């Protein structure tokens, strides 16, 4: 499926079968590089190696939904267990799925505003369209 640019309005992120409305989100993709130059080379040479991905999302939540994901994140029984996610952008034009590990979760509460949950997730494997 080819990518069609969309706004973030109405984007959703499903984590472990629970759907969250996305306030803002970013996806970072990085590729490791390994130096492969010889001592005789005047300039360093590199080749690309493995890729890594990280999702960072601020989600609109009720206190109950935030408690469920933070409790799961902090549970010793879930250590080393990746969880499934599906990101769908506005009007369900683009959808990405995979599994990952939540490595940070912050429940943000402000007076007069909605509760938000900011998470960062390390993608385990590929992010599939």
C-alpha positions as CSV (number, residue, x, y, z in Angstrom):
1,X,0.0,0.0,0.0
2,X,1.5,3.4,-1.0
3,X,1.6,6.2,1.6
4,X,-1.0,9.0,1.2
5,X,-0.2,12.1,3.3
6,X,-2.8,12.8,6.0
7,X,-3.3,15.0,8.9
8,X,-3.2,13.6,12.4
9,X,-6.8,14.4,13.0
10,X,-8.8,11.3,13.9
11,X,-5.7,9.1,14.0
12,X,-6.0,6.1,16.3
13,X,-3.4,3.8,18.0
14,X,-4.6,0.4,19.1
15,X,-2.3,-1.0,21.8
16,X,-3.0,-4.5,23.0
17,X,-6.7,-4.4,21.7
18,X,-7.5,-1.0,23.3
19,X,-8.1,1.9,20.9
20,X,-6.7,5.4,21.8
21,X,-7.3,8.7,20.0
22,X,-3.9,10.2,19.1
23,X,-3.3,13.8,20.0
24,X,0.2,13.8,18.5
25,X,2.6,11.1,17.4
26,X,6.0,10.7,15.8
27,X,7.8,7.7,14.3
28,X,11.5,7.7,14.3
29,X,13.4,5.3,12.0
30,X,17.1,4.9,12.2
31,X,19.7,2.7,10.6
32,X,22.9,1.6,12.2
33,X,26.1,2.2,10.3
34,X,29.3,0.2,10.6
35,X,32.6,1.7,9.7
36,X,34.4,-0.4,7.1
37,X,37.4,1.8,6.0
38,X,40.9,0.5,5.8
39,X,44.0,2.3,7.2
40,X,44.9,3.3,3.6
41,X,41.6,5.1,3.1
42,X,41.8,8.9,3.3
43,X,38.2,9.2,4.3
44,X,36.1,6.9,6.5
45,X,33.7,4.5,4.7
46,X,30.5,3.0,6.1
47,X,27.8,0.6,5.2
48,X,24.3,0.5,6.4
49,X,23.2,-2.2,8.8
50,X,20.1,-3.0,10.8
51,X,17.1,-0.6,11.2
52,X,15.4,0.4,14.4
53,X,12.1,2.2,14.9
54,X,10.6,4.1,17.8
55,X,7.0,5.4,18.2
56,X,6.3,8.3,20.5
57,X,2.6,9.2,21.0
58,X,0.5,11.4,23.2
59,X,-2.9,9.7,23.5
60,X,-6.2,11.1,24.8
61,X,-7.4,8.8,27.7
62,X,-9.7,8.5,30.6
63,X,-8.1,7.8,33.9
64,X,-9.2,4.1,33.7
65,X,-7.5,3.6,30.2
66,X,-4.3,5.2,31.4
67,X,-4.3,3.1,34.5
68,X,-4.6,-0.1,32.5
69,X,-1.7,0.5,30.2
70,X,0.6,1.9,32.9
71,X,-0.3,-1.1,35.2
72,X,0.5,-3.4,32.3
73,X,3.8,-1.5,31.6
74,X,4.8,-1.8,35.3
75,X,3.8,-5.5,35.7
76,X,6.7,-7.9,36.3
77,X,4.7,-10.6,34.5
78,X,5.0,-8.5,31.3
79,X,8.7,-8.0,31.3
80,X,10.2,-9.1,28.0
81,X,6.8,-9.4,26.4
82,X,6.1,-7.3,23.3
83,X,2.7,-6.0,22.7
84,X,0.8,-5.5,19.4
85,X,-0.1,-2.1,18.0
86,X,-1.9,-0.7,15.0
87,X,-1.6,2.9,14.0
88,X,-4.3,4.2,11.6
89,X,-4.3,7.8,10.4
90,X,-7.1,10.1,9.4
91,X,-10.0,8.5,7.5
92,X,-8.2,5.1,7.7
93,X,-6.1,5.9,4.7
94,X,-2.8,4.6,6.0
95,X,-2.4,1.8,8.6
96,X,0.8,0.4,10.2
97,X,1.1,-2.5,12.5
98,X,3.7,-4.5,14.5
99,X,4.8,-5.3,18.0
100,X,7.0,-3.4,20.4
101,X,8.0,-2.7,23.9
102,X,6.7,0.4,25.8
103,X,9.9,1.8,27.3
104,X,8.3,5.0,28.8
105,X,4.8,5.9,29.9
106,X,3.7,9.2,31.5
107,X,0.1,10.0,32.5
108,X,-0.4,13.8,32.1
109,X,-3.2,15.5,34.0
110,X,-4.0,19.2,33.8
111,X,-6.9,21.2,35.2
112,X,-9.6,21.9,32.7
113,X,-8.0,19.8,30.0
114,X,-8.3,16.1,29.0
115,X,-6.0,13.5,30.5
116,X,-3.3,12.4,28.1
117,X,-0.9,9.5,28.2
118,X,2.5,9.9,26.5
119,X,4.3,6.7,25.6
120,X,7.3,5.8,23.7
121,X,7.6,2.3,22.2
122,X,10.5,0.6,20.7
123,X,9.4,-1.3,17.6
124,X,10.3,-5.0,17.7
125,X,11.0,-6.1,14.1
126,X,9.4,-4.4,11.2
127,X,6.6,-1.8,11.0
128,X,4.3,-3.3,8.4
129,X,2.0,-1.2,6.2
